Amino acid sequence: MADKKKILLAEDEKMIADMYSTKFALEGYDVITAHDGAEALALAKSEKPDIILLDIIMPKLDGFAALKSIREDASLKSTPVILLTNLGQEDDIKKGKELGADDYFVKANHAPQEIVEKVTAVLARHG
């Protein structure tokens, strides 16, 4: 299906990545998974996803650095990015928003279904 929305999920914990991949696939999304920030950046450039879910604490390149690079890339800068992390400190949230994140979720505070609903809402806003 050509109209399937493509999600890039950057998550280094395999169990969590698998859980979200399965959840989004069941909801009709095409999911690409990256296991570190460098891979996420490379896949974002090659796959041109409709939305990027980005963990912050990842090997090679953290989510903040990956987000900064995404926002500096002309072909990616308008791609919606949601930070999905366990860092819930006000400073981290502020930094994420300043770097251009469209939204910020603390994994422990949201069920996967809530994340799916949020992604669907963000994609609807971005047409």
N, C-alpha and C positions, 0 to 999 in steps of 0.2 A: 504494500500500500504506500503510495507516494505521499499521502497526506498525514502519515504518522509523524508525530513530533519526536525529535531526536534530543535525548538528554545525555549530557556528559556528566557522569558521576565520578568525582575524584574522592576516593576513600581508601585509606591504606589498611583498614581492618577488614579482612576478607569476609568475616561473618556479617558485618554490618553492610558491606558492599553487596553481598549476595541477597540480603534481606530487602534492601531498597531496590536492587535490580529486578528481583522477582515481583515486588509490589508494583513497580512502574510498568513492567512488562504485562502484568495482569490487567492493568488499567489502559493498555493499548499504546504504550510508549515504546519507542526504540531506544534501548539503553546501551551506552558505551561506557566501559569502566576503566578508570585510570587508578593506579595504586600508589602514585607519588605525584608531587607537584610538577616535575619536569615532564612526565608522561602526559599529565593533564593538559599542559600547555601545548605540547606537540599534537595531541589529539584534537584539541580545540581548533588549532590552525588547519589541520588536515580534514577534519570531519565537519566543521562548521555546524555545531549543534544549535538547536533552538534555544536551549537554556543550559546553564552549567551549575551543578551542585558541587560545592567545593568545601572539603574539610580544611581546617586550618593547620592542624598538627600532622604533617606528612613528611616522609623522607625526601631528600634531594632538594626540594623547593617547598617552602611552606605555603599555605593557602593565601596569606597576605601578599607574598612575593608573586605568586601565580596570578592573583587578582590584579595586581599592579601591572604586570606584563600584558594581561588580557586587555585592560583599559588603555594601554599605550599602543596596542595593535589596531591599525585602522580597520582591518577586516573583522575584528572581534569586539571593538569597543561598545557597540550597541547591543551585544548579546547579553540577555539578563543573567545575572549571577546571584545565586543564593548561597550564603555561607552556612554550612551545616556542620556544627562542631560541638565539642563538649566545653569549650571556653565560654563561660557565661558572664565574665567580668564586664562591667560597664565600659572600661577602657578598650577591651577587645571589640565590643560591639561598635563603639565610636570609631575605632580605627578601620573596621570593616566598611562602615558606611562612608567614611572619608575617602577610602580607596575606590569607592564606587559600587559596593555591593547593593543589589536591589532589595535584599532582605537578609535576615540573620536568624538562624534557629539553633537553639541549644538542643542537641539530640535527645538528651534525657528528659526534656520537658514536653516533647511532642511525639505522638504516635505516628508511625509511618503513614497512616491514612491522612493525618493532618498535613504532612509534608506534601503528599500527592495533591491534596486539595489546594494548597498554597501554590504549588508549581502550576497547576491548571489555571489558577487565577492570574498569576504573573504572565503566563503565556497569552491569556485572553487579553490582557492589557497591552501586550506588545504586538498583538495582531498576528 
